Amino acid sequence: MKRLISAGLMVAFILSVIVITPTTTNGQGAGLVSSVLSRMEKNRQSLKTLRAGISVVKYNSQLGVEDKYSGVVLYMPGAGRQASVRIDWSSPRREVLTVNNNKYIIFRPALKVAYTGDSRRMGKENKAGGLMEMMNMSRQQLEARFQPVKDVREETLWGGVGTIHLTLVPKGNAGYKYAEVWIDGNGMPVQTKIVEKNDDSTTMRLTHLEKNQKIDPSEFDIKLDSSVKIVKS
């Protein structure tokens, strides 16, 4: 369950980071940051829905091994600073995660088990804790969470996607060491990497983005029949 929650947090982070307005002490970097932030803010304001492919690579630094996941993610902003997120994993197995109305559900069809709880406390259930709460933070709170940005550069991702790369170092006692974010030319974060304190990392990539297409709100509801065991946390 922790691996699915971590992926859900990655989605929350990659979409909520759009509202971050970090500063930099380098003059040239400041100009680049200012430009990319303008695009990010425009993207944030115009993004009403998102459907995209998602791939996640979780790296275990102690064992030197990777776990890989892929599927489809849906996103829709809600009232205030809430948002609805759904991930349908297709590999390595079919699993579904939804975050909607401050509630998360992780459904494993093969086991006929669903885990459910308060999404505002999801961060406490894994080592990347604290990222989901960013969905409910103000701009000022987000600025207060990170150190000034110093690592800013252009970088091309696989598939030939040109991006601006930012490294965000959290202030205080966060559950991770730092986060890297790659923003495309339209101001959309398309990749994130979160490095934990033990040097484990989780990298998520969004591909085949479909913005502002019609998504029925019911798609964020998982229908569970009576044969499914509900585990509440």
N, CA, C and O of each residue as an XYZ file, in Angstrom:
932
protein
N       0.825     -1.198      0.000
C       0.000      0.000      0.000
C       0.861      1.250      0.000
O       0.481      2.249     -0.611
N       2.015      1.227      0.670
C       2.853      2.417      0.756
C       3.334      2.856     -0.607
O       3.463      4.054     -0.862
N       3.608      1.883     -1.510
C       4.101      2.265     -2.815
C       3.034      3.010     -3.596
O       3.340      3.961     -4.315
N       1.773      2.582     -3.461
C       0.693      3.275     -4.151
C       0.467      4.652     -3.575
O       0.245      5.605     -4.322
N       0.518      4.777     -2.257
C       0.345      6.080     -1.626
C       1.448      7.024     -2.069
O       1.188      8.193     -2.351
N       2.679      6.527     -2.133
C       3.781      7.374     -2.570
C       3.533      7.904     -3.969
O       3.809      9.071     -4.247
N       3.010      7.055     -4.863
C       2.730      7.502     -6.219
C       1.622      8.541     -6.231
O       1.671      9.504     -6.996
N       0.624      8.341     -5.381
C      -0.435      9.333     -5.276
C       0.106     10.667     -4.803
O      -0.312     11.719     -5.288
N       1.030     10.631     -3.864
C       1.658     11.848     -3.373
C       2.488     12.508     -4.457
O       2.555     13.735     -4.524
N       3.119     11.713     -5.303
C       3.893     12.279     -6.394
C       3.000     13.078     -7.325
O       3.367     14.169     -7.762
N       1.813     12.530     -7.632
C       0.884     13.257     -8.487
C       0.456     14.553     -7.818
O       0.404     15.608     -8.451
N       0.148     14.458     -6.527
C      -0.248     15.672     -5.809
C       0.863     16.708     -5.860
O       0.604     17.900     -6.020
N       2.114     16.244     -5.721
C       3.236     17.167     -5.708
C       3.463     17.795     -7.072
O       3.673     19.005     -7.166
N       3.425     16.997     -8.129
C       3.734     17.523     -9.450
C       2.706     18.549     -9.904
O       3.022     19.441    -10.691
N       1.477     18.427     -9.410
C       0.436     19.366     -9.792
C       0.374     20.552     -8.850
O       0.085     21.671     -9.275
N       0.643     20.317     -7.571
C       0.578     21.425     -6.631
C       1.803     22.318     -6.716
O       1.732     23.487     -6.335
N       2.926     21.803     -7.206
C       4.148     22.590     -7.270
C       4.016     23.736     -8.266
O       4.853     24.639     -8.285
N       2.970     23.708     -9.095
C       2.739     24.770    -10.060
C       2.618     26.120     -9.367
O       2.975     27.143     -9.953
N       2.123     26.147     -8.133
C       1.881     27.430     -7.475
C       3.084     27.920     -6.690
O       3.010     28.985     -6.078
N       4.199     27.181     -6.683
C       5.381     27.604     -5.941
C       6.041     28.775     -6.658
O       6.180     28.754     -7.881
N       6.448     29.788     -5.912
C       7.171     30.918     -6.501
C       8.488     31.105     -5.763
O       8.610     32.035     -4.965
N       9.497     30.230     -6.009
C      10.766     30.316     -5.302
C      11.602     31.481     -5.800
O      11.326     32.056     -6.853
N      12.647     31.827     -5.016
C      13.579     32.878     -5.394
C      14.946     32.273     -5.623
O      15.187     31.120     -5.265
N      15.836     33.034     -6.212
C      17.196     32.563     -6.457
C      18.170     33.707     -6.240
O      17.804     34.870     -6.408
N      19.402     33.394     -5.869
C      20.396     34.432     -5.607
C      21.257     34.698     -6.828
O      22.083     35.610     -6.801
N      21.090     33.930     -7.900
C      21.876     34.104     -9.109
C      21.115     34.968    -10.095
O      19.945     34.703    -10.373
N      21.776     36.029    -10.645
C      21.080     36.953    -11.519
C      20.522     36.296    -12.757
O      19.353     36.492    -13.087
N      21.352     35.505    -13.465
C      20.905     34.819    -14.662
C      19.823     33.801    -14.319
O      18.826     33.675    -15.031
N      20.031     33.077    -13.221
C      19.033     32.107    -12.802
C      17.722     32.758    -12.439
O      16.651     32.194    -12.664
N      17.810     33.967    -11.868
C      16.591     34.679    -11.486
C      15.736     34.980    -12.698
O      14.510     34.878    -12.635
N      16.379     35.355    -13.821
C      15.624     35.619    -15.036
C      14.959     34.374    -15.571
O      13.819     34.428    -16.032
N      15.662     33.242    -15.517
C      15.109     31.982    -15.985
C      13.961     31.533    -15.101
O      12.932     31.076    -15.599
N      14.134     31.662    -13.781
C      13.077     31.302    -12.852
C      11.844     32.162    -13.089
O      10.723     31.655    -13.114
N      12.054     33.479    -13.265
C      10.928     34.394    -13.489
C      10.142     33.994    -14.730
O       8.911     34.017    -14.728
N      10.864     33.626    -15.794
C      10.203     33.237    -17.041
C       9.392     31.956    -16.884
O       8.242     31.877    -17.316
N      10.010     30.952    -16.256
C       9.303     29.678    -16.125
C       8.138     29.787    -15.160
O       7.122     29.114    -15.337
N       8.270     30.633    -14.131
C       7.177     30.809    -13.186
C       5.971     31.480    -13.830
O       4.828     31.179    -13.486
N       6.228     32.385    -14.761
C       5.122     33.026    -15.480
C       4.343     31.983    -16.287
O       3.113     32.001    -16.318
N       5.078     31.075    -16.937
C       4.416     30.012    -17.704
C       3.688     29.049    -16.781
O       2.588     28.592    -17.093
N       4.301     28.740    -15.645
C       3.679     27.837    -14.681
C       2.377     28.412    -14.136
O       1.379     27.703    -14.002
N       2.399     29.706    -13.825
C       1.195     30.336    -13.289
C       0.080     30.351    -14.327
O      -1.083     30.122    -13.994
N       0.426     30.618    -15.578
C      -0.574     30.596    -16.641
C      -1.150     29.197    -16.805
O      -2.356     29.032    -16.987
N      -0.283     28.192    -16.740
C      -0.743     26.806    -16.845
C      -1.650     26.439    -15.675
O      -2.677     25.784    -15.852
N      -1.257     26.871    -14.480
C      -2.062     26.569    -13.297
C      -3.461     27.152    -13.413
O      -4.445     26.494    -13.073
N      -3.550     28.387    -13.893
C      -4.834     29.058    -13.995
C      -5.722     28.447    -15.070
O      -6.946     28.445    -14.941
N      -5.109     27.930    -16.128
C      -5.893     27.406    -17.250
C      -6.199     25.912    -17.137
O      -7.068     25.405    -17.846
N      -5.486     25.201    -16.248
C      -5.661     23.749    -16.164
C      -6.939     23.395    -15.412
O      -7.035     23.611    -14.204
N      -7.911     22.856    -16.123
C      -9.198     22.463    -15.536
C      -9.303     20.948    -15.343
O      -9.909     20.476    -14.382
N      -8.708     20.200    -16.266
C      -8.641     18.746    -16.132
C      -7.360     18.260    -16.794
O      -6.772     18.950    -17.627
N      -6.941     17.071    -16.411
C      -5.765     16.459    -17.016
C      -5.939     14.948    -17.057
O      -6.315     14.321    -16.066
N      -5.656     14.376    -18.225
C      -5.547     12.925    -18.386
C      -4.181     12.665    -19.011
O      -3.830     13.284    -20.015
N      -3.408     11.752    -18.421
C      -2.051     11.532    -18.928
C      -1.579     10.130    -18.594
O      -2.096      9.479    -17.686
N      -0.589      9.682    -19.344
C       0.104      8.462    -18.971
C       1.033      8.766    -17.809
O       1.562      9.872    -17.701
N       1.230      7.787    -16.944
C       2.093      7.974    -15.782
C       3.039      6.781    -15.665
O       2.632      5.628    -15.801
N       4.312      7.088    -15.410
C       5.283      6.032    -15.114
C       6.031      6.429    -13.856
O       6.377      7.595    -13.666
N       6.273      5.460    -13.008
C       6.942      5.694    -11.725
C       8.087      4.703    -11.573
O       7.926      3.507    -11.817
N       9.242      5.215    -11.169
C      10.392      4.359    -10.860
C      10.788      4.621     -9.419
O      11.152      5.743     -9.068
N      10.721      3.589     -8.579
C      11.127      3.690     -7.182
C      12.464      2.973     -7.022
O      12.582      1.781     -7.306
N      13.469      3.719     -6.562
C      14.825      3.190     -6.445
C      15.172      2.953     -4.986
O      15.045      3.851     -4.153
N      15.614      1.726     -4.678
C      16.065      1.357     -3.346
C      17.588      1.454     -3.317
O      18.283      0.618     -3.895
N      18.101      2.485     -2.636
C      19.541      2.740     -2.650
C      20.336      1.668     -1.902
O      21.497      1.423     -2.229
N      19.724      1.031     -0.907
C      20.430      0.001     -0.149
C      20.633     -1.269     -0.977
O      21.685     -1.904     -0.905
N      19.626     -1.630     -1.755
C      19.697     -2.853     -2.560
C      20.130     -2.592     -3.992
O      20.520     -3.515     -4.708
N      20.063     -1.324     -4.413
C      20.434     -0.988     -5.779
C      19.467     -1.530     -6.807
O      19.871     -1.875     -7.918
N      18.184     -1.611     -6.452
C      17.177     -2.162     -7.367
C      16.068     -1.137     -7.589
O      15.876     -0.219     -6.792
N      15.338     -1.318     -8.702
C      14.240     -0.435     -9.053
C      12.936     -1.201     -9.183
O      12.919     -2.337     -9.657
N      11.846     -0.581     -8.762
C      10.501     -1.070     -9.035
C       9.851     -0.083     -9.981
O       9.917      1.128     -9.767
N       9.219     -0.602    -11.038
C       8.637      0.267    -12.062
C       7.135      0.038    -12.161
O       6.658     -1.093    -12.075
N       6.392      1.139    -12.346
C       4.936      1.101    -12.444
C       4.493      1.984    -13.595
O       5.159      2.967    -13.923
N       3.375      1.639    -14.208
C       2.841      2.481    -15.271
C       1.328      2.396    -15.281
O       0.742      1.409    -14.836
N       0.704      3.446    -15.795
C      -0.747      3.479    -15.841
C      -1.234      4.798    -16.412
O      -0.558      5.426    -17.227
N      -2.425      5.212    -15.969
C      -3.059      6.442    -16.436
C      -3.514      7.243    -15.225
O      -4.034      6.676    -14.264
N      -3.320      8.576    -15.266
C      -3.741      9.432    -14.172
C      -4.771     10.429    -14.669
O      -4.661     10.944    -15.782
N      -5.775     10.701    -13.841
C      -6.761     11.749    -14.072
C      -6.639     12.777    -12.958
O      -6.378     12.431    -11.806
N      -6.829     14.046    -13.313
C      -6.753     15.115    -12.323
C      -7.816     16.155    -12.614
O      -8.049     16.512    -13.769
N      -8.473     16.651    -11.541
C      -9.450     17.719    -11.670
C      -9.415     18.571    -10.407
O      -9.624     18.054     -9.310
N      -9.152     19.882    -10.548
C      -9.164     20.742     -9.361
C     -10.572     20.868     -8.815
O     -11.552     20.793     -9.555
N     -10.656     21.062     -7.496
C     -11.956     21.202     -6.862
C     -12.112     22.554     -6.211
O     -11.371     23.488     -6.518
N     -13.072     22.664     -5.313
C     -13.312     23.923     -4.614
C     -12.127     24.249     -3.719
O     -11.503     23.361     -3.138
N     -11.829     25.539     -3.621
C     -10.706     25.952     -2.784
C      -9.404     25.392     -3.327
O      -9.102     25.573     -4.507
N      -8.626     24.715     -2.490
C      -7.342     24.154     -2.903
C      -7.389     22.629     -2.957
O      -6.350     21.970     -2.957
N      -8.594     22.076     -3.004
C      -8.721     20.635     -3.105
C      -8.600     20.203     -4.564
O      -8.747     21.016     -5.477
N      -8.334     18.928     -4.767
C      -8.262     18.370     -6.111
C      -8.641     16.904     -6.050
O      -8.492     16.252     -5.017
N      -9.135     16.391     -7.173
C      -9.445     14.971     -7.294
C      -8.388     14.322     -8.179
O      -8.040     14.851     -9.234
N      -7.882     13.177     -7.742
C      -6.840     12.458     -8.477
C      -7.229     10.991     -8.557
O      -7.719     10.414     -7.586
N      -7.007     10.390     -9.723
C      -7.205      8.947     -9.872
C      -6.039      8.385    -10.678
O      -5.663      8.931    -11.715
N      -5.472      7.276    -10.180
C      -4.427      6.558    -10.906
C      -4.894      5.129    -11.134
O      -5.194      4.411    -10.180
N      -4.955      4.716    -12.390
C      -5.256      3.328    -12.750
C      -3.960      2.665    -13.192
O      -3.487      2.883    -14.307
N      -3.390      1.851    -12.304
C      -2.152      1.156    -12.636
C      -2.456     -0.060    -13.504
O      -3.382     -0.819    -13.219
N      -1.672     -0.240    -14.561
C      -1.812     -1.422    -15.426
C      -0.615     -2.351    -15.318
O      -0.706     -3.522    -15.688
N       0.512     -1.843    -14.812
C       1.728     -2.652    -14.666
C       2.445     -2.237    -13.381
O       2.518     -1.045    -13.082
N       2.972     -3.186    -12.620
C       3.053     -4.630    -12.893
C       1.761     -5.396    -12.590
O       1.661     -6.586    -12.891
N       0.773     -4.719    -11.998
C      -0.513     -5.364    -11.730
C      -1.593     -4.299    -11.749
O      -1.294     -3.108    -11.658
N      -2.825     -4.709    -11.863
C      -3.929     -3.761    -11.891
C      -4.288     -3.319    -10.480
O      -4.667     -4.142     -9.647
N      -4.172     -2.036    -10.210
C      -4.537     -1.429     -8.938
C      -5.037     -0.017     -9.216
O      -4.637      0.611    -10.196
N      -5.912      0.473     -8.347
C      -6.500      1.798     -8.541
C      -6.344      2.613     -7.263
O      -6.574      2.108     -6.164
N      -5.950      3.887     -7.414
C      -5.884      4.818     -6.298
C      -6.707      6.051     -6.644
O      -6.549      6.613     -7.727
N      -7.582      6.479     -5.739
C      -8.314      7.719     -5.928
C      -8.174      8.596     -4.693
O      -8.102      8.103     -3.568
N      -8.136      9.898     -4.923
C      -8.184     10.900     -3.860
C      -9.314     11.848     -4.231
O      -9.259     12.509     -5.268
N     -10.340     11.917     -3.385
C     -11.515     12.711     -3.711
C     -12.243     13.098     -2.430
O     -12.489     12.255     -1.567
N     -12.583     14.373     -2.312
C     -13.320     14.856     -1.137
C     -12.642     14.458      0.175
O     -13.292     13.980      1.104
N     -11.322     14.665      0.232
C     -10.523     14.388      1.434
C     -10.522     12.917      1.833
O     -10.307     12.585      2.999
N     -10.759     12.045      0.874
C     -10.768     10.601      1.141
C      -9.947      9.894      0.073
O     -10.041     10.219     -1.110
N      -9.139      8.925      0.498
C      -8.425      8.120     -0.490
C      -8.921      6.677     -0.439
O      -9.339      6.173      0.604
N      -8.861      6.034     -1.599
C      -9.175      4.607     -1.718
C      -8.090      3.966     -2.566
O      -7.754      4.466     -3.640
N      -7.545      2.859     -2.082
C      -6.616      2.051     -2.858
C      -7.275      0.680     -3.035
O      -7.483     -0.053     -2.068
N      -7.595      0.352     -4.279
C      -8.353     -0.862     -4.573
C      -7.476     -1.853     -5.324
O      -6.895     -1.532     -6.361
N      -7.390     -3.077     -4.773
C      -6.640     -4.161     -5.401
C      -7.633     -5.235     -5.842
O      -8.013     -6.093     -5.046
N      -8.055     -5.189     -7.114
C      -9.098     -6.097     -7.597
C      -8.764     -7.572     -7.429
O      -9.636     -8.361     -7.065
N      -7.516     -7.961     -7.688
C      -7.144     -9.369     -7.607
C      -7.321     -9.929     -6.207
O      -7.646    -11.104     -6.040
N      -7.107     -9.086     -5.196
C      -7.252     -9.511     -3.802
C      -8.625     -9.196     -3.235
O      -8.972     -9.636     -2.138
N      -9.408     -8.428     -3.993
C     -10.720     -7.955     -3.532
C     -10.607     -7.237     -2.188
O     -11.379     -7.482     -1.261
N      -9.609     -6.336     -2.113
C      -9.355     -5.553     -0.907
C      -9.251     -4.078     -1.295
O      -8.653     -3.731     -2.314
N      -9.844     -3.218     -0.463
C      -9.734     -1.771     -0.665
C      -9.311     -1.120      0.639
O      -9.897     -1.376      1.691
N      -8.288     -0.275      0.565
C      -7.819      0.485      1.722
C      -8.362      1.906      1.601
O      -8.301      2.501      0.525
N      -8.884      2.446      2.678
C      -9.484      3.774      2.620
C      -9.154      4.567      3.876
O      -8.919      3.998      4.942
N      -9.139      5.897      3.734
C      -8.849      6.746      4.874
C      -8.890      8.210      4.484
O      -9.291      8.556      3.373
N      -8.478      9.061      5.396
C      -8.466     10.505      5.203
C      -7.229     10.890      4.403
O      -6.107     10.652      4.851
N      -7.418     11.486      3.218
C      -6.283     11.829      2.361
C      -5.387     12.883      2.984
O      -4.212     12.980      2.630
N      -5.921     13.678      3.907
C      -5.103     14.701      4.551
C      -4.069     14.102      5.488
O      -3.145     14.791      5.919
N      -4.222     12.800      5.812
C      -3.247     12.124      6.667
C      -2.427     11.088      5.910
O      -1.715     10.290      6.518
N      -2.527     11.100      4.583
C      -1.770     10.128      3.798
C      -0.270     10.292      3.981
O       0.470      9.309      3.966
N       0.182     11.531      4.153
C       1.610     11.780      4.274
C       2.246     11.109      5.461
O       3.456     10.885      5.468
N       1.463     10.782      6.465
C       2.006     10.159      7.658
C       2.223      8.659      7.479
O       2.786      8.000      8.353
N       1.776      8.125      6.344
C       1.818      6.686      6.156
C       2.966      6.218      5.269
O       3.015      5.041      4.913
N       3.888      7.102      4.904
C       5.011      6.685      4.092
C       6.151      7.675      4.255
O       5.970      8.763      4.802
N       7.326      7.289      3.776
C       8.530      8.095      3.987
C       8.501      9.420      3.237
O       9.232     10.343      3.596
N       7.674      9.531      2.210
C       7.564     10.800      1.481
C       6.452     11.640      2.063
O       5.873     12.477      1.370
N       6.146     11.423      3.339
C       5.039     12.108      3.974
C       5.162     13.615      3.902
O       6.267     14.156      3.882
N       4.028     14.291      3.862
C       3.991     15.735      3.839
C       3.711     16.326      2.479
O       3.387     17.510      2.380
N       3.827     15.524      1.410
C       3.610     16.070      0.076
C       2.123     16.288     -0.223
O       1.758     17.278     -0.857
N       1.277     15.380      0.224
C      -0.141     15.528     -0.078
C      -0.721     16.794      0.540
O      -1.604     17.427     -0.038
N      -0.221     17.160      1.716
C      -0.754     18.354      2.353
C      -0.459     19.611      1.555
O      -1.098     20.641      1.771
N       0.506     19.545      0.628
C       0.776     20.698     -0.207
C      -0.427     21.088     -1.052
O      -0.564     22.246     -1.445
N      -1.303     20.121     -1.333
C      -2.490     20.415     -2.124
C      -3.373     21.444     -1.437
O      -4.144     22.139     -2.098
N      -3.269     21.548     -0.111
C      -4.119     22.464      0.630
C      -3.364     23.682      1.154
O      -3.898     24.454      1.949
N      -2.104     23.853      0.702
C      -1.297     24.969      1.185
C      -1.467     26.196      0.304
O      -1.715     26.089     -0.897
N      -1.333     27.351      0.917
C      -1.351     28.604      0.174
C       0.004     28.820     -0.477
O       0.967     28.116     -0.173
N       0.076     29.796     -1.373
C       1.335     30.164     -2.006
C       2.385     30.542     -0.959
O       3.546     30.144     -1.061
N       1.965     31.313      0.048
C       2.892     31.744      1.086
C       3.419     30.557      1.897
O       4.592     30.520      2.268
N       2.559     29.610      2.161
C       2.991     28.432      2.908
C       3.994     27.609      2.107
O       4.964     27.091      2.660
N       3.757     27.492      0.805
C       4.677     26.743     -0.040
C       6.037     27.425     -0.110
O       7.078     26.769     -0.056
N       6.015     28.759     -0.232
C       7.275     29.491     -0.254
C       8.045     29.288      1.050
O       9.271     29.184      1.061
N       7.287     29.235      2.150
C       7.928     29.068      3.454
C       8.514     27.669      3.619
O       9.403     27.472      4.447
N       8.030     26.690      2.842
C       8.475     25.306      2.986
C       9.843     25.048      2.359
O      10.575     24.171      2.817
N      10.205     25.821      1.290
C      11.425     25.518      0.540
C      12.488     26.594      0.678
O      12.194     27.772      0.885
N      13.745     26.147      0.555
C      14.875     27.063      0.484
C      14.846     27.786     -0.862
O      14.209     27.301     -1.797
N      15.530     28.952     -0.988
C      15.624     29.617     -2.293
C      16.226     28.684     -3.340
O      17.164     27.940     -3.055
N      15.682     28.730     -4.547
C      16.148     27.853     -5.620
C      17.505     28.321     -6.135
O      17.678     29.503     -6.435
N      18.471     27.403     -6.239
C      19.792     27.716     -6.754
C      20.139     26.880     -7.978
O      20.914     27.328     -8.823
N      19.588     25.683     -8.095
C      19.887     24.788     -9.217
C      18.795     24.949    -10.268
O      17.748     24.309    -10.169
N      19.018     25.783    -11.262
C      18.053     26.042    -12.330
C      18.759     25.872    -13.665
O      19.764     26.538    -13.911
N      18.263     25.003    -14.527
C      18.923     24.784    -15.818
C      17.946     24.196    -16.833
O      16.907     23.643    -16.473
N      18.301     24.328    -18.099
C      17.526     23.710    -19.168
C      17.951     22.251    -19.303
O      19.129     21.924    -19.160
N      16.979     21.375    -19.580
C      17.296     19.954    -19.714
C      16.265     19.296    -20.622
O      15.072     19.586    -20.531
N      16.735     18.404    -21.505
C      15.846     17.664    -22.407
C      15.609     16.266    -21.860
O      16.558     15.516    -21.632
N      14.350     15.916    -21.649
C      13.991     14.585    -21.155
C      13.895     13.606    -22.327
O      13.878     14.008    -23.490
N      13.831     12.310    -21.995
C      13.666     11.321    -23.055
C      12.360     11.605    -23.797
O      11.375     12.054    -23.212
N      12.383     11.333    -25.091
C      11.256     11.700    -25.930
C      11.421     13.075    -26.539
O      10.552     13.547    -27.272
N      12.570     13.737    -26.228
C      12.848     15.041    -26.802
C      12.056     16.186    -26.211
O      11.873     17.209    -26.871
N      11.578     16.042    -24.971
C      10.800     17.098    -24.315
C      11.735     18.080    -23.643
O      12.457     17.722    -22.712
N      11.725     19.337    -24.120
C      12.546     20.370    -23.514
C      11.920     20.878    -22.222
O      10.716     21.132    -22.174
N      12.725     21.028    -21.179
C      12.212     21.442    -19.881
C      13.174     22.393    -19.180
O      14.337     22.528    -19.560
N      12.651     23.048    -18.145
C      13.475     23.754    -17.175
C      13.492     22.911    -15.901
O      12.441     22.514    -15.398
N      14.686     22.641    -15.383
C      14.855     21.782    -14.215
C      15.069     22.644    -12.971
O      15.917     23.537    -12.968
N      14.300     22.375    -11.918
C      14.442     23.063    -10.638
C      14.697     22.039     -9.537
O      14.133     20.945     -9.560
N      15.541     22.391     -8.578
C      15.726     21.566     -7.388
C      15.179     22.330     -6.191
O      15.563     23.474     -5.948
N      14.279     21.693     -5.442
C      13.615     22.318     -4.303
C      14.049     21.612     -3.023
O      13.819     20.413     -2.859
N      14.673     22.353     -2.126
C      15.137     21.810     -0.846
C      14.192     22.297      0.247
O      14.053     23.504      0.445
N      13.542     21.381      0.958
C      12.578     21.810      1.985
C      13.272     22.394      3.212
O      14.396     22.026      3.551
N      12.575     23.306      3.858
C      13.048     23.845      5.123
C      12.568     22.949      6.262
O      11.573     22.236      6.128
N      13.276     22.994      7.370
C      12.803     22.296      8.560
C      12.893     20.788      8.447
O      13.687     20.255      7.672
N      12.077     20.113      9.221
C      12.115     18.660      9.339
C      11.130     18.020      8.368
O      10.056     17.579      8.776
N      11.483     17.968      7.102
C      10.629     17.344      6.094
C      10.908     15.849      6.038
O      11.901     15.373      6.589
N      10.023     15.108      5.366
C      10.186     13.664      5.266
C      11.064     13.244      4.110
O      11.179     12.050      3.835
N      11.695     14.197      3.416
C      12.556     13.889      2.285
C      13.661     14.931      2.214
O      13.545     15.996      2.821
N      14.754     14.634      1.467
C      15.896     15.548      1.396
C      15.641     16.695      0.434
O      15.853     17.859      0.771
N      15.184     16.358     -0.768
C      14.908     17.391     -1.758
C      14.035     16.816     -2.867
O      13.870     15.602     -2.981
N      13.486     17.702     -3.673
C      12.671     17.300     -4.816
C      13.183     18.005     -6.063
O      13.554     19.177     -6.011
N      13.203     17.293     -7.180
C      13.540     17.881     -8.465
C      12.278     17.928     -9.321
O      11.475     16.995     -9.306
N      12.107     19.019    -10.069
C      10.925     19.203    -10.903
C      11.369     19.649    -12.282
O      12.228     20.520    -12.415
N      10.771     19.039    -13.327
C      11.041     19.406    -14.705
C       9.766     20.002    -15.303
O       8.725     19.347    -15.315
N       9.842     21.254    -15.803
C       8.672     21.968    -16.311
C       8.820     22.159    -17.814
O       9.860     22.630    -18.275
N       7.780     21.796    -18.599
C       7.882     21.914    -20.048
C       7.642     23.351    -20.517
O       7.421     24.245    -19.699
N       7.686     23.568    -21.817
C       7.573     24.899    -22.371
C       6.233     25.557    -22.154
O       6.109     26.774    -22.290
N       5.206     24.756    -21.810
C       3.879     25.293    -21.534
C       3.663     25.581    -20.048
O       2.577     25.989    -19.638
N       4.706     25.365    -19.250
C       4.574     25.618    -17.816
C       4.020     24.455    -17.024
O       3.621     24.623    -15.871
N       3.987     23.267    -17.629
C       3.436     22.082    -16.957
C       4.551     21.220    -16.387
O       5.428     20.792    -17.137
N       4.546     20.948    -15.073
C       5.510     19.989    -14.521
C       5.243     18.601    -15.112
O       4.154     18.053    -14.939
N       6.227     18.035    -15.805
C       6.036     16.747    -16.461
C       6.858     15.633    -15.817
O       6.675     14.462    -16.148
N       7.755     15.983    -14.908
C       8.524     14.954    -14.200
C       8.940     15.480    -12.840
O       9.277     16.655    -12.694
N       8.914     14.602    -11.843
C       9.428     14.930    -10.517
C      10.282     13.776    -10.016
O      10.088     12.618    -10.384
N      11.228     14.132     -9.169
C      12.030     13.127     -8.477
C      12.135     13.554     -7.029
O      12.568     14.668     -6.735
N      11.742     12.675     -6.127
C      11.818     12.947     -4.696
C      12.881     12.034     -4.096
O      12.792     10.812     -4.206
N      13.874     12.626     -3.468
C      14.956     11.869     -2.843
C      14.754     11.900     -1.333
O      14.700     12.966     -0.721
N      14.644     10.721     -0.749
C      14.386     10.612      0.678
C      15.691     10.694      1.473
O      16.780     10.703      0.900
N      15.567     10.752      2.774
C      16.733     10.946      3.639
C      17.695      9.772      3.592
O      18.879      9.937      3.887
N      17.214      8.595      3.228
C      18.100      7.429      3.127
C      18.605      7.221      1.702
O      19.188      6.183      1.386
N      18.373      8.230      0.832
C      18.802      8.230     -0.566
C      17.961      7.342     -1.468
O      18.292      7.200     -2.645
N      16.881      6.735     -0.965
C      15.897      6.135     -1.850
C      15.241      7.259     -2.646
O      15.215      8.404     -2.193
N      14.715      6.945     -3.819
C      14.093      7.989     -4.621
C      12.881      7.461     -5.378
O      12.761      6.263     -5.635
N      11.991      8.373     -5.726
C      10.820      8.062     -6.534
C      10.754      9.086     -7.660
O      10.668     10.289     -7.415
N      10.794      8.596     -8.895
C      10.730      9.463    -10.066
C       9.434      9.193    -10.816
O       9.125      8.043    -11.130
N       8.673     10.247    -11.106
C       7.430     10.111    -11.833
C       7.463     10.953    -13.092
O       7.924     12.094    -13.079
N       6.968     10.380    -14.181
C       6.910     11.082    -15.472
C       5.481     11.050    -16.002
O       4.816     10.015    -15.967
N       5.023     12.188    -16.489
C       3.736     12.280    -17.160
C       3.973     12.385    -18.665
O       4.836     13.142    -19.107
N       3.205     11.623    -19.453
C       3.330     11.635    -20.907
C       1.945     11.679    -21.541
O       0.940     11.416    -20.881
N       1.905     12.016    -22.837
C       0.643     12.037    -23.595
C      -0.413     12.863    -22.861
O      -1.528     12.397    -22.626
N      -0.052     14.079    -22.509
C      -0.942     14.944    -21.735
C      -2.163     15.370    -22.555
O      -2.024     15.834    -23.686
N      -3.343     15.214    -21.987
C      -4.591     15.711    -22.559
C      -5.188     16.698    -21.563
O      -5.768     16.300    -20.552
N      -5.043     17.980    -21.853
C      -5.501     19.016    -20.935
C      -6.906     19.479    -21.296
O      -7.271     19.593    -22.466
N      -7.681     19.740    -20.242
C      -8.982     20.393    -20.353
C      -9.960     19.653    -21.257
O     -10.804     20.265    -21.911
N      -9.838     18.321    -21.284
C     -10.842     17.481    -21.927
C     -11.922     17.151    -20.893
O     -11.666     17.199    -19.690
N     -13.116     16.818    -21.358
C     -14.213     16.542    -20.441
C     -13.936     15.278    -19.637
O     -13.672     14.220    -20.209
N     -13.994     15.386    -18.317
C     -13.876     14.246    -17.411
C     -15.061     14.275    -16.465
O     -15.277     15.263    -15.764
N     -15.817     13.212    -16.443
C     -16.974     13.139    -15.553
C     -16.490     12.977    -14.117
O     -15.651     12.117    -13.847
N     -17.004     13.788    -13.184
C     -16.592     13.662    -11.775
C     -16.783     12.262    -11.207
O     -16.097     11.881    -10.259
N     -17.700     11.498    -11.772
C     -17.947     10.139    -11.274
C     -16.752      9.216    -11.501
O     -16.652      8.162    -10.874
N     -15.843      9.613    -12.401
C     -14.669      8.780    -12.645
C     -13.736      8.732    -11.445
O     -12.856      7.874    -11.380
N     -13.917      9.643    -10.492
C     -13.088      9.649     -9.290
C     -13.718      8.833     -8.158
O     -13.186      8.793     -7.049
N     -14.840      8.190     -8.439
C     -15.503      7.321     -7.468
C     -15.283      5.864     -7.858
O     -15.554      5.478     -8.995
N     -14.799      5.064     -6.935
C     -14.625      3.633     -7.184
C     -15.844      2.903     -6.636
O     -16.169      3.026     -5.455
N     -16.507      2.153     -7.483
C     -17.665      1.373     -7.061
C     -17.197      0.017     -6.537
O     -16.645     -0.793     -7.282
N     -17.424     -0.216     -5.253
C     -16.995     -1.463     -4.627
C     -18.215     -2.303     -4.278
O     -19.139     -1.821     -3.623
N     -18.217     -3.570     -4.717
C     -19.352     -4.426     -4.384
C     -19.148     -5.080     -3.019
O     -18.114     -4.901     -2.377
N     -20.137     -5.828     -2.599
C     -20.141     -6.399     -1.246
C     -19.060     -7.445     -1.020
O     -18.765     -7.788      0.125
N     -18.459     -7.963     -2.101
C     -17.421     -8.982     -1.950
C     -16.054     -8.395     -1.617
O     -15.128     -9.139     -1.294
N     -15.913     -7.062     -1.692
C     -14.641     -6.413     -1.442
C     -14.465     -6.128      0.052
O     -15.342     -5.541      0.685
N     -13.345     -6.541      0.599
C     -13.026     -6.253      2.002
C     -12.520     -4.828      2.131
O     -11.573     -4.441      1.446
N     -13.144     -4.039      3.008
C     -12.754     -2.652      3.247
C     -11.852     -2.570      4.476
O     -12.241     -2.999      5.562
N     -10.646     -2.020      4.306
C      -9.712     -1.843      5.407
C      -9.563     -0.342      5.638
O      -9.042      0.371      4.781
N     -10.016      0.137      6.788
C      -9.956      1.557      7.101
C      -8.726      1.885      7.941
O      -8.311      1.104      8.798
N      -8.150      3.068      7.674
C      -6.985      3.473      8.449
C      -7.208      4.857      9.026
O      -6.338      5.386      9.718
